[in-house]
Amino acid sequence: MDASLEKIADPTLAEMGKNLKEAMRMLENSPRRIEEESGKKPVPEDIPGPLQGSGQDMVSILQLVQNLMHGDEDEEPQSTRIQNIGEQGHMALLGHSLGAYISTLDKEKLRKLTTRILSDTTLWLCRIFRYENGCAYFHEKEREGLAKICRLAIHSRYEDFVVDGFNVLYNKKPIIYLSAAARPGLGPYLCNQLGLPFPCLCRVPCNTMFGSQHQMDVAFLEKLIKDDVERGRLPLLLVANAGTAAVGHTDKIGRLKELCEQYGIWLHVEGVNLATLALGYVSSSVLAATKCDSMTLTPGLWLGLPAVPAVTLYKHDDPALTLIAGLTSNKPADKLRALPLWLSLQYLGLDGIVGRIKHACQLSQRLQESLKKVDHIKILVEDELSSPVVVFRFFQELPTLDPAFKVAAVSNIAAAAVGRERHSCDALNRWLGEQLKQLVPQCGLTVMDLDIDGTCVRFSPLMTAEALGTRGEDVDQLITCIQSKLPVLTCTLQLREEFKKEVEGTAGLLYVDDPNWPGIGVVRYEHANDDNTSLQSDPEGEKIHTGLLKKLNELESDLTFKMGPEYKSMKSCIYIGMASDDVDVSELVETIAITAREIEENSRLLENMTEVVRKGIQEAQVQLQKANEERLLEEGVLRQIPVVGSVLNWFSPVQASQKGRSFNLTAGSLESTEYTYVYKVQGTGVTPPPTPSGTRSKQRLPGQKPFKRSLRSSDAVSETSSVSHIEDLEKVEQLPSGLEHDNLEAQCPEQPCRAADPVARQTEALQDEEDDHSQVEELERLR
């Protein structure tokens, strides 16, 4: 590139290209620290740092920009950029710098140059996207072009609008028709820009019976237009979609164009599917957009070009009205908006433009074909051959529903079951989308909520492929990640209903229905002082759940546990995560209940201990005072006098009994120490209550983690062997003594049964006694 820059006669252009290349090289490198120069002269404190001294050089300024882009110096530098900027991106960035330089030319040269740039770019875009004899308006905001088109439509339909203003609109209110699947916020934006009230917007619903549920209902639109005409309103403009913002579906633009021509309505089309007009094969629904009155294109997003304006192509014969509406301008700065796109289109060429759009469509088709082979994945695609958008979601029908029930949920029970399944799948799809975004960031996936289909995952490579560098291998990796997550999703969804039944059947546990949680479920332990009617936070319950969470995490199971506030309240709950394998739900619920009960009892014991000890101390003080009074009466007053008492005790000692008290923490009472002094043995006291345990203990295999079901075969074998062993013991207990001995001898013929012969038993006892006597005599002799 340096050699090509040397051929440029204008030194300013050559220096600009060289500086841009050097600046981009510095900004794209990893952040680095620049040492401050020493020996700077003191400057006034009221002058900001960057402005002190004689100014900064270009390297220092670019280093500052780089630090602002990549974060603070203390943070770790980012290894990759969010968007890949290649040579075509450098051309777009050069266009902004070149526009500033061109604006310094004299007026005549500037007018000729800007007119040439604007006319060339308009002609190229109209030829590429098959929009013949059109004009172009370049704008920074994507919705700005539609607002200008609405102004043009108002000036075209209301001839006296320039003179009378909004009085004309008051007498005959204009109506703008928008699809229910239009971009969010588009209607209010148009009203704010045009100064129209919200009743001027008419929301057209999508199909409910026939066709795509994301397409505009043409029959209902025609009915709305007739009603507005009868009420004295003016149908002004209709916004159709060639690729809705959510799922990429295309309206029936051909039928809508006929309806607009019938009632004199301006038809404007927008959407991502308009990019396919540059390809050799175009679907008929998208091709009909070439006959519309205007369309909005976003070539910067489609081709991966940064800082490139959007373009609105339109057809109109009155230059005065387009000037009034703001679609054309005599200012050179407005015409220079097309300069970055003018440079980029020349750099890419027709093959480069078509190749990028075709690559994005091939990525979509590759994902569609792969998803068809994956179970439990539903694809929401209108046209599999040309749609550059793929929307899919995980689903699994409830096994309890019959086919007739799945088609139309008539009863309330059916609607409730379908609603529970919908909420569960929405949470799981939200979790799936977030996981896929982290695992395969090159695909640029987005998670969205649709009114009809619920939570879905969208793959739109036409908007992200060039910026993120998406390749076919990334799509294959995405399919692999989806297949690896499906067992987790299906297992979790199957265990949810079982977990709910187990929790509802366990005393002390409350099942919390949280539609936003993707795991097995949410449970809350109800302690003794729990107030179910209150929605405020519960300190005692929070303490119990904190200990319960700690105990569950110490089990080192494959499940994840977390604590958080309950859905629609502030009470603490335990959230159980996704299940990657077959989980023993009954053991899980039982463990949660027992552990929470133990924590509650232990905390209650500690809370009561303070009160018990305080009462015990008071009782001990009373008994000590009473004992002192009794000793005073027993010994007499003379013995309490220091000198006299000592002489009296010398001649006549008093045999005082040792009396004391001990505090039993288990019983919570004072006990006498007389037993200890008499028998020289510490009293046993009251036996503490046993620690609560489960009703059944599960034997785990070596290396088996908690809450895992054992293999079916091993369970069957162990169960059969244990049952047979118990039956044998019961038979032995029912036999008479003689038959029992015979049975034992028959079962163990090789080992003699010494317990069956009383004479042999007595002989053995005498022999053991003689051995003991001999050992004692030997010890005495050694001494």
C-alpha positions in Angstrom: 0.0 0.0 0.0 3.0 2.3 0.7 4.1 1.9 -3.0 0.6 2.8 -4.2 0.5 5.9 -2.0 3.7 7.2 -3.6 1.9 7.3 -7.0 -0.6 9.8 -5.7 0.2 13.3 -7.0 -1.6 15.2 -4.2 0.7 15.0 -1.2 -2.1 15.7 1.2 -4.1 12.7 0.0 -1.0 10.5 0.2 -0.2 11.8 3.7 -3.8 11.2 4.7 -3.8 7.6 3.6 -0.5 7.0 5.3 -1.6 8.6 8.6 -4.9 6.6 8.5 -2.9 3.4 8.0 -0.6 4.2 10.9 -3.4 5.3 13.2 -5.4 2.1 12.5 -2.3 0.0 13.1 -1.7 1.6 16.5 -5.4 1.4 17.6 -5.7 -2.3 16.6 -2.7 -3.3 18.6 -3.0 -4.4 22.2 -2.9 -1.5 24.7 0.5 -0.5 25.9 1.8 1.9 28.5 3.8 5.0 27.6 6.3 6.4 30.0 5.8 10.0 31.0 8.5 12.4 30.1 10.6 13.8 33.0 11.6 17.3 33.6 8.4 19.0 32.5 8.0 22.6 33.4 5.5 23.6 36.0 2.1 24.8 34.7 -0.9 26.4 36.3 -3.1 24.0 38.1 -6.3 25.3 36.5 -5.3 24.1 33.0 -6.4 20.5 32.2 -3.6 18.0 31.8 -4.0 17.3 28.0 -3.8 21.0 27.3 -0.7 21.7 29.3 2.6 22.7 27.7 3.0 23.0 24.0 0.6 20.3 23.0 0.7 16.6 22.4 2.1 14.7 19.5 0.0 12.3 17.3 1.3 9.2 19.0 0.3 10.4 22.5 -3.2 11.4 21.3 -3.7 8.0 19.5 -2.5 6.3 22.7 -5.1 8.2 24.7 -7.8 7.1 22.2 -6.6 3.5 22.4 -6.8 3.5 26.2 -10.3 4.9 26.1 -11.3 2.3 23.6 -9.8 -0.7 25.4 -10.5 0.4 29.0 -8.2 1.4 31.9 -4.6 0.5 32.0 -5.1 -1.7 35.1 -7.6 -3.9 33.3 -6.5 -6.8 31.2 -6.4 -5.9 27.4 -8.9 -7.4 25.1 -7.4 -10.0 22.8 -10.0 -9.5 20.1 -12.0 -6.6 18.8 -15.8 -6.7 18.7 -15.8 -6.1 14.9 -13.3 -7.1 12.3 -12.2 -4.1 10.2 -10.5 -5.1 7.0 -9.3 -3.0 4.1 -12.9 -2.3 3.0 -13.5 -0.9 6.5 -10.4 1.3 6.2 -11.8 2.7 3.0 -15.1 3.6 4.7 -13.1 5.3 7.5 -11.0 7.1 5.0 -14.1 8.5 3.5 -14.8 10.5 6.6 -11.3 12.0 6.7 -11.5 12.6 3.0 -14.8 14.4 3.3 -13.3 16.9 5.7 -10.5 17.5 3.3 -12.8 17.9 0.3 -14.9 20.5 2.1 -11.9 22.9 2.0 -12.1 23.1 -1.8 -13.6 26.1 -3.6 -17.3 26.1 -4.1 -17.3 25.2 -7.8 -15.0 22.3 -7.5 -16.8 21.2 -4.3 -20.2 21.3 -6.1 -19.0 19.3 -9.1 -17.3 16.7 -6.9 -20.2 16.2 -4.5 -22.7 16.0 -7.3 -20.6 13.3 -9.0 -20.3 11.3 -5.8 -24.0 11.5 -5.0 -25.1 10.6 -8.6 -22.7 7.7 -8.9 -23.6 6.2 -5.6 -27.4 6.5 -6.3 -27.0 4.9 -9.7 -24.9 2.0 -8.4 -27.4 1.2 -5.6 -30.4 1.4 -7.9 -28.7 -1.0 -10.3 -27.5 -3.5 -7.7 -30.8 -3.7 -5.9 -33.0 -3.5 -9.0 -34.7 -0.2 -8.2 -34.8 1.6 -11.6 -35.1 5.4 -11.9 -34.9 6.0 -8.2 -33.4 8.8 -6.1 -31.4 8.3 -2.9 -31.3 9.9 0.5 -28.4 9.1 2.8 -28.9 9.4 6.5 -27.2 8.4 9.7 -30.2 7.1 11.7 -32.0 4.2 10.1 -35.5 5.5 10.8 -34.7 9.0 9.6 -35.4 8.2 6.0 -38.9 6.9 6.7 -39.7 10.2 8.6 -38.6 12.2 5.5 -40.7 9.9 3.2 -43.7 10.6 5.5 -43.2 14.4 5.1 -43.0 13.9 1.3 -46.3 11.9 1.4 -48.0 14.6 3.4 -46.8 17.4 1.0 -48.0 15.3 -2.0 -51.4 14.5 -0.6 -52.1 17.9 1.1 -51.5 20.6 -1.5 -52.3 23.5 0.9 -50.1 22.1 3.7 -47.3 24.7 3.0 -49.8 27.5 3.4 -52.4 26.3 5.9 -50.2 24.0 7.9 -51.8 21.7 10.4 -55.2 23.1 9.9 -55.4 21.0 6.8 -54.5 17.9 8.8 -57.1 18.7 11.4 -59.9 18.7 8.8 -58.8 15.4 7.3 -56.6 13.4 9.6 -53.8 11.4 7.9 -53.4 7.7 8.8 -50.1 5.8 8.8 -50.5 2.0 8.8 -47.9 -0.2 10.5 -47.7 -3.9 10.9 -47.9 -5.5 14.3 -44.5 -7.1 13.5 -42.9 -3.8 12.8 -39.8 -2.6 14.7 -40.6 -1.6 18.3 -40.9 2.2 18.7 -41.2 3.0 15.0 -44.8 4.4 15.3 -44.1 6.8 18.2 -40.9 7.9 16.5 -42.8 8.9 13.4 -45.4 10.8 15.4 -42.7 12.7 17.3 -40.8 13.6 14.1 -44.0 14.7 12.2 -45.8 16.4 15.1 -48.8 14.1 14.7 -51.0 12.6 17.5 -50.9 8.9 18.2 -54.4 8.3 16.8 -52.9 8.9 13.4 -51.2 5.5 13.7 -53.1 2.4 12.8 -51.7 -1.0 13.9 -52.5 -3.8 11.4 -52.6 -7.2 13.0 -50.9 -10.3 11.5 -52.5 -13.4 10.2 -54.3 -15.6 12.7 -55.9 -18.3 10.6 -54.0 -18.7 7.3 -50.4 -17.9 6.3 -47.5 -16.8 8.4 -48.4 -15.5 11.9 -45.8 -12.8 11.3 -47.2 -11.4 8.1 -49.6 -8.5 7.8 -53.3 -9.5 7.4 -54.2 -8.0 4.0 -57.9 -8.6 4.3 -58.1 -6.9 7.7 -56.0 -4.0 6.4 -58.5 -3.5 3.5 -61.3 -3.3 6.1 -59.4 -0.8 8.1 -58.8 1.4 5.1 -62.5 1.4 4.1 -63.5 2.3 7.6 -61.0 5.3 7.7 -62.3 6.5 4.3 -65.9 6.4 5.5 -65.0 8.4 8.6 -63.4 11.1 6.6 -59.8 10.2 7.2 -57.0 10.1 4.7 -55.0 6.8 4.3 -51.5 8.3 3.9 -48.8 5.7 4.1 -48.2 1.9 4.6 -45.0 0.4 6.0 -44.5 -3.2 4.8 -41.7 -5.6 5.8 -39.4 -7.5 3.6 -38.0 -9.5 6.5 -39.5 -8.5 9.9 -37.3 -7.3 12.6 -38.0 -10.4 14.7 -38.1 -13.5 12.5 -37.4 -12.2 9.0 -40.8 -12.9 7.4 -41.9 -11.0 4.3 -45.3 -9.5 3.8 -47.4 -10.1 0.7 -45.9 -7.0 -1.0 -47.5 -7.7 -4.4 -51.0 -7.7 -2.9 -50.2 -4.7 -0.7 -49.0 -2.7 -3.7 -52.4 -3.3 -5.5 -54.3 -2.2 -2.4 -52.1 1.0 -2.2 -52.7 1.8 -5.8 -56.4 1.4 -5.3 -56.6 3.9 -2.4 -53.7 6.2 -3.4 -51.5 5.1 -0.4 -47.7 5.5 -0.4 -46.0 2.1 0.1 -42.7 2.0 1.9 -40.8 -1.3 2.3 -37.9 -2.1 4.8 -36.3 -5.2 6.1 -33.2 -7.4 5.9 -34.5 -9.5 3.0 -34.1 -6.6 0.6 -30.4 -7.5 0.5 -31.3 -10.6 -1.5 -32.3 -8.3 -4.4 -28.6 -8.2 -5.3 -28.5 -12.0 -5.9 -29.3 -13.9 -9.1 -32.3 -15.7 -7.6 -34.8 -13.7 -5.7 -38.1 -14.9 -4.3 -41.2 -13.4 -5.8 -42.4 -11.9 -2.5 -39.1 -9.9 -2.2 -38.9 -9.1 -5.9 -42.3 -7.3 -5.6 -40.5 -4.7 -3.4 -38.9 -3.2 -6.5 -42.3 -1.8 -7.5 -42.9 0.1 -4.2 -42.7 3.9 -3.8 -39.7 3.8 -1.4 -37.4 1.4 0.5 -34.7 1.7 3.1 -31.4 -0.2 2.8 -28.6 -0.7 5.3 -25.6 -1.7 3.2 -23.2 -0.9 6.0 -24.6 -3.7 8.2 -24.9 -6.2 5.2 -21.4 -5.7 3.9 -19.6 -5.1 7.2 -18.7 -1.5 6.6 -18.3 0.7 9.7 -19.7 4.3 9.8 -21.5 3.9 6.5 -24.9 5.7 6.3 -28.2 4.0 5.6 -29.9 4.7 2.2 -33.6 5.4 1.4 -34.4 4.9 -2.3 -37.6 6.6 -3.5 -39.4 7.6 -6.7 -40.8 11.1 -7.1 -41.0 13.6 -10.0 -41.3 16.9 -8.1 -37.9 18.2 -7.0 -39.5 21.1 -5.1 -41.5 18.7 -2.8 -38.4 16.5 -2.1 -36.5 19.7 -1.2 -39.2 20.8 1.2 -39.4 17.3 2.7 -35.7 17.3 3.3 -34.8 14.4 1.0 -32.6 16.6 -1.2 -30.2 19.4 -0.1 -28.0 22.0 -1.7 -25.5 21.8 1.1 -22.2 20.0 0.0 -21.8 18.6 3.5 -25.1 16.7 3.1 -24.0 15.3 -0.2 -20.7 14.2 1.2 -22.5 11.6 3.4 -22.4 9.2 0.5 -18.6 9.5 0.2 -17.7 6.5 2.6 -20.2 4.3 0.7 -18.9 5.6 -2.7 -15.4 4.5 -1.8 -16.4 1.2 -0.3 -18.6 0.1 -3.2 -15.7 0.7 -5.6 -13.3 -1.2 -3.4 -15.6 -4.3 -3.1 -16.9 -4.3 -6.7 -20.1 -6.2 -7.7 -18.5 -9.6 -7.1 -17.5 -8.6 -3.6 -21.0 -7.2 -2.8 -22.9 -10.2 -4.1 -20.4 -12.6 -2.6 -20.8 -11.2 0.9 -24.6 -11.3 0.7 -24.5 -14.8 -0.8 -22.2 -16.0 2.0 -24.6 -14.9 4.6 -27.5 -16.7 2.9 -25.5 -19.9 2.6 -24.7 -19.8 6.3 -28.5 -19.5 7.1 -29.3 -22.4 4.7 -26.5 -24.5 6.3 -27.9 -23.9 9.7 -31.5 -24.7 8.6 -30.5 -28.0 7.0 -28.6 -29.1 10.1 -31.4 -28.1 12.5 -33.8 -30.2 10.6 -31.9 -33.3 11.7 -31.9 -32.3 15.4 -34.8 -33.5 17.6 -36.8 -31.1 19.9 -35.8 -28.0 17.8 -38.5 -26.0 16.0 -37.5 -23.7 13.1 -39.5 -20.6 12.4 -38.6 -19.9 8.7 -41.0 -18.7 6.1 -38.9 -19.4 2.9 -36.1 -22.0 3.4 -34.5 -21.1 0.0 -33.9 -17.4 0.4 -34.5 -16.3 4.0 -31.2 -15.0 5.5 -32.7 -15.2 9.0 -33.0 -18.4 11.1 -35.1 -18.4 14.2 -35.3 -21.6 16.3 -36.4 -22.7 19.7 -36.3 -25.8 21.9 -39.6 -27.6 22.5 -40.9 -30.8 24.0 -44.6 -31.7 24.1 -46.1 -32.9 27.3 -46.6 -36.7 27.2 -49.9 -36.4 29.0 -51.5 -34.5 26.2 -53.5 -36.4 23.6 -53.3 -35.3 19.9 -56.8 -33.7 19.9 -55.9 -31.7 23.0 -52.6 -30.4 21.5 -54.5 -29.0 18.5 -57.0 -26.9 20.5 -56.8 -26.5 24.2 -60.4 -26.0 25.0 -60.7 -26.8 28.7 -59.2 -24.7 31.5 -57.0 -27.6 32.6 -55.6 -27.9 29.1 -54.9 -24.2 28.9 -53.1 -24.3 32.3 -51.0 -27.3 31.2 -50.1 -25.6 27.9 -49.3 -22.4 29.8 -46.9 -24.2 32.2 -45.2 -25.9 29.3 -44.8 -22.6 27.5 -43.3 -20.9 30.5 -40.9 -23.8 31.2 -39.8 -23.9 27.6 -39.3 -20.1 27.5 -37.0 -20.2 30.5 -35.0 -23.2 29.0 -34.7 -21.4 25.6 -33.4 -18.3 27.4 -30.8 -20.4 29.1 -30.0 -22.2 25.8 -29.5 -18.9 24.0 -27.2 -17.5 26.7 -25.1 -20.6 26.7 -24.8 -20.6 22.9 -23.8 -17.0 22.9 -20.9 -17.7 25.2 -19.8 -20.9 23.5 -20.0 -19.6 19.9 -19.7 -15.8 19.9 -18.8 -15.7 16.3 -22.3 -16.5 15.2 -23.8 -13.3 16.8 -26.9 -15.0 18.2 -29.6 -13.0 19.9 -32.3 -14.1 22.3 -35.8 -12.6 21.8 -39.3 -13.0 23.1 -42.1 -13.4 20.6 -45.8 -12.9 21.5 -46.9 -16.1 19.7 -43.9 -18.5 19.8 -42.3 -17.4 23.1 -38.6 -17.1 23.7 -36.5 -18.0 20.6 -32.9 -17.8 19.4 -32.2 -15.8 16.2 -29.3 -16.3 13.8 -29.0 -13.4 11.3 -25.6 -13.7 9.5 -26.5 -10.9 7.0 -26.3 -8.4 9.9 -23.4 -9.9 11.8 -21.4 -12.3 9.6 -19.0 -9.7 8.1 -18.5 -7.9 11.3 -17.8 -11.1 13.4 -16.1 -13.1 10.6 -18.6 -16.0 10.8 -17.7 -19.1 8.7 -19.2 -22.4 8.0 -17.1 -24.1 10.7 -18.7 -21.8 13.2 -22.2 -23.0 12.2 -21.1 -26.6 12.6 -19.7 -25.8 16.0 -23.1 -24.2 16.8 -24.9 -27.4 15.9 -22.5 -29.4 18.0 -23.2 -27.2 21.0 -27.0 -27.4 20.5 -26.8 -31.2 20.4 -24.7 -31.3 23.6 -27.2 -29.1 25.5 -30.3 -31.0 24.4 -29.9 -33.9 27.0 -29.7 -31.3 29.7 -32.8 -29.5 28.5 -34.9 -32.6 28.1 -33.8 -34.1 31.4 -34.6 -30.9 33.3 -38.0 -30.5 31.7 -38.9 -34.1 32.5 -37.9 -33.7 36.2 -39.7 -30.4 36.8 -43.2 -32.0 37.3 -41.8 -34.8 39.4 -39.9 -32.2 41.6 -43.1 -30.2 42.0 -45.1 -33.3 43.2 -42.3 -34.3 45.6 -42.1 -30.9 47.2 -45.9 -30.5 47.5 -46.0 -33.9 49.2 -43.2 -33.1 51.7 -44.1 -31.4 55.0 -42.3 -28.1 55.6 -41.4 -27.4 52.0 -43.2 -25.0 49.7 -42.9 -25.2 45.9 -42.3 -21.7 44.3 -43.5 -21.4 40.7 -40.9 -19.1 39.0 -41.4 -18.9 35.3 -38.0 -17.2 34.7 -35.9 -20.0 36.3 -34.5 -22.6 33.9 -33.5 -25.2 36.4 -35.4 -28.1 38.0 -37.3 -25.8 40.3 -37.4 -23.5 43.3 -38.2 -24.5 46.8 -38.6 -22.7 50.1 -38.5 -24.1 53.6 -41.3 -23.0 55.9 -40.0 -22.7 59.5 -42.1 -22.6 62.6 -42.4 -18.7 62.7 -42.9 -18.3 58.9 -45.8 -16.0 57.9 -47.1 -17.1 54.6 -49.3 -14.0 54.2 -46.3 -11.6 54.3 -44.2 -10.7 51.3 -41.5 -9.0 53.2 -38.0 -10.5 53.9 -37.7 -13.0 56.7 -34.4 -12.8 58.6 -34.9 -16.2 60.3 -35.8 -17.9 57.0 -32.8 -16.2 55.3 -30.5 -17.6 58.0 -31.9 -21.1 57.6 -31.6 -21.0 53.8 -28.1 -19.6 53.9 -27.1 -22.6 56.0 -29.0 -25.0 53.8 -27.3 -23.6 50.7 -23.9 -24.2 52.3 -24.8 -27.8 53.3 -26.1 -28.6 49.8 -22.9 -27.2 48.1 -20.7 -29.3 50.4 -22.3 -32.5 49.0 -20.4 -32.0 45.8 -23.2 -33.1 43.5 -23.6 -32.3 39.8 -26.5 -30.0 40.6 -26.0 -26.3 41.1 -27.7 -24.5 44.0 -28.2 -20.8 44.6 -30.2 -18.7 47.0 -32.3 -15.7 46.0 -35.5 -13.9 46.7 -38.8 -15.6 45.9 -40.6 -14.7 42.7 -43.1 -11.8 43.5 -41.8 -11.5 47.1 -38.7 -10.9 49.2 -38.5 -14.2 51.0 -35.4 -16.4 50.5 -35.5 -19.6 48.4 -33.2 -22.3 47.1 -32.9 -22.4 43.3 -31.9 -25.8 41.8 -30.2 -25.6 38.5 -30.1 -27.8 35.4 -29.9 -31.6 35.6 -27.3 -33.2 33.3 -28.2 -36.7 34.2 -30.9 -38.8 35.8 -31.5 -37.3 39.2 -33.2 -39.0 42.2 -35.7 -36.3 42.9 -37.2 -38.0 46.0 -33.7 -38.2 47.6 -33.0 -34.6 46.7 -36.2 -33.3 48.2 -35.8 -35.5 51.3 -32.3 -34.2 51.8 -33.4 -30.6 51.5 -36.2 -31.1 54.1 -34.1 -33.0 56.6 -31.1 -30.6 56.3 -33.3 -27.5 56.7 -35.1 -29.1 59.7 -31.8 -29.8 61.4 -30.6 -26.3 60.8 -33.8 -24.9 62.3 -33.6 -27.1 65.4 -29.9 -26.3 65.9 -30.5 -22.6 65.6 -33.5 -22.8 67.9 -31.4 -24.7 70.5 -28.7 -22.0 70.4 -31.3 -19.2 70.7 -32.9 -21.0 73.8 -29.5 -21.7 75.4 -29.0 -18.1 76.5 -32.4 -18.0 78.3 -31.8 -21.4 79.9 -28.4 -20.5 81.2 -29.7 -17.1 82.6 -32.5 -18.8 84.5 -30.1 -21.5 85.7 -27.7 -18.8 87.1 -30.6 -17.1 88.9 -31.7 -20.4 90.4 -28.2 -21.2 91.5 -27.8 -17.9 93.3 -31.1 -18.4 95.1 -30.0 -21.9 96.2 -26.5 -20.8 97.3 -28.1 -18.0 99.4 -30.4 -20.6 101.0 -27.5 -22.9 101.7 -25.6 -20.1 103.4 -28.6 -19.4 105.7 -28.9 -23.1 106.6 -25.2 -23.3 107.4 -25.4 -20.2 109.6 -28.3 -21.8 111.6 -26.5 -25.1 111.9 -23.1 -23.8 113.0 -24.3 -20.9 115.2 -23.4 -17.3 115.4 -20.2 -17.7 117.5 -18.5 -19.7 114.8 -18.9 -16.8 112.4 -16.7 -14.5 114.6 -13.2 -14.6 113.2 -11.1 -15.3 116.5 -13.8 -17.0 118.5 -14.9 -19.1 115.6 -11.4 -20.4 115.0 -10.9 -21.4 118.7 -14.3 -23.0 118.8 -13.7 -25.0 115.7 -10.4 -26.2 117.2 -11.9 -27.7 120.2 -15.2 -28.8 118.6 -14.9 -29.3 114.8 -18.0 -29.3 112.7 -18.6 -32.2 110.3 -20.1 -30.2 107.3 -21.3 -32.1 104.4 -20.1 -31.1 101.0 -23.0 -29.8 98.9 -22.8 -28.4 95.4 -24.8 -27.8 92.3 -24.1 -28.6 88.6 -26.0 -27.2 85.6 -27.2 -29.8 83.1 -27.3 -28.2 79.6 -29.2 -31.0 78.1 -32.0 -31.0 80.7 -31.7 -27.3 81.3 -31.9 -27.7 85.2 -29.7 -27.6 88.3 -28.6 -31.0 89.8 -27.0 -31.9 93.1 -23.3 -33.0 93.2 -23.9 -35.3 96.2 -23.9 -38.3 93.9 -20.5 -37.3 92.6 -18.9 -36.8 96.1 -20.3 -40.1 97.5 -19.7 -42.4 94.6 -16.7 -40.5 93.0 -18.4 -40.9 89.6 -19.8 -38.1 87.3 -23.5 -38.4 86.8 -24.7 -39.4 83.4 -27.7 -37.0 83.4 -30.4 -37.0 80.7 -29.6 -38.6 77.4 -29.7 -36.0 74.6 -32.3 -36.5 71.8 -31.2 -38.3 68.7 -30.2 -36.3 65.6 -33.0 -36.3 63.0 -32.2 -38.5 60.1 -33.9 -39.6 56.9 -36.6 -42.1 56.8 -34.5 -44.2 54.4 -30.7 -44.2 53.8 -29.5 -44.8 50.3 -26.4 -46.9 49.8 -24.1 -45.4 47.1 -21.7 -47.1 45.0 -18.0 -46.1 45.2 -17.5 -42.9 43.3 -21.3 -42.3 42.9 -22.3 -38.7 43.6 -25.3 -37.6 45.6 -28.8 -37.5 44.1 -27.9 -40.0 41.3 -30.1 -42.9 40.5 -28.4 -46.3 40.5 -28.4 -48.6 37.5 -31.6 -50.5 37.1 -29.8 -53.9 37.0 -27.8 -53.4 40.1 -30.9 -52.1 41.9 -32.8 -55.2 40.9 -30.1 -57.6 42.0 -29.5 -55.9 45.3 -33.2 -55.8 46.0 -33.7 -59.4 45.2 -30.8 -60.6 47.3 -31.9 -58.5 50.3 -35.4 -59.8 50.1 -34.3 -63.4 49.9 -31.9 -62.9 52.9 -34.8 -61.5 55.0 -37.0 -64.4 54.0 -34.4 -66.9 55.2 -34.0 -65.2 58.5 -37.8 -65.2 59.1 -37.9 -69.0 58.3 -35.1 -69.7 60.8 -36.9 -67.7 63.6 -40.1 -69.7 63.0 -38.4 -73.1 63.4 -38.3 -75.0 66.8 -35.0 -75.1 68.7 -34.2 -78.7 67.7 -35.0 -78.2 64.0 -33.1 -74.9 64.2 -29.9 -76.7 65.3 -30.3 -79.4 62.7 -30.8 -76.7 60.1 -27.6 -74.9 61.1 -25.6 -78.1 61.1 -27.0 -79.0 57.7 -26.1 -75.6 56.3 -22.5 -75.7 57.8 -21.5 -79.4 57.7 -17.8 -78.6 57.8 -17.8 -76.4 60.9 -18.7 -78.1 64.2 -21.6 -76.6 66.0 -20.4 -76.3 69.6 -23.4 -74.3 70.8 -25.7 -77.3 70.2 -24.1 -79.6 72.9 -24.4 -78.3 76.6 -21.7 -80.7 77.9 -19.2 -79.4 75.4 -20.2 -75.9 76.3 -19.5 -76.6 80.1 -16.2 -78.2 79.3 -15.1 -75.2 77.4 -16.0 -72.9 80.2 -14.0 -75.0 82.8 -11.0 -75.0 80.4 -11.2 -71.2 80.0 -11.3 -70.8 83.9 -8.2 -73.1 84.3 -6.3 -71.0 81.7 -7.1 -67.8 83.7 -5.8 -69.3 87.0 -2.6 -70.4 85.3 -2.0 -66.9 83.9 -2.5 -65.4 87.4 -0.1 -67.8 89.1 2.5 -67.0 86.4 2.2 -63.3 87.0 2.6 -63.8 90.8 5.7 -65.8 90.3 7.3 -63.2 88.1 6.7 -60.5 90.7 
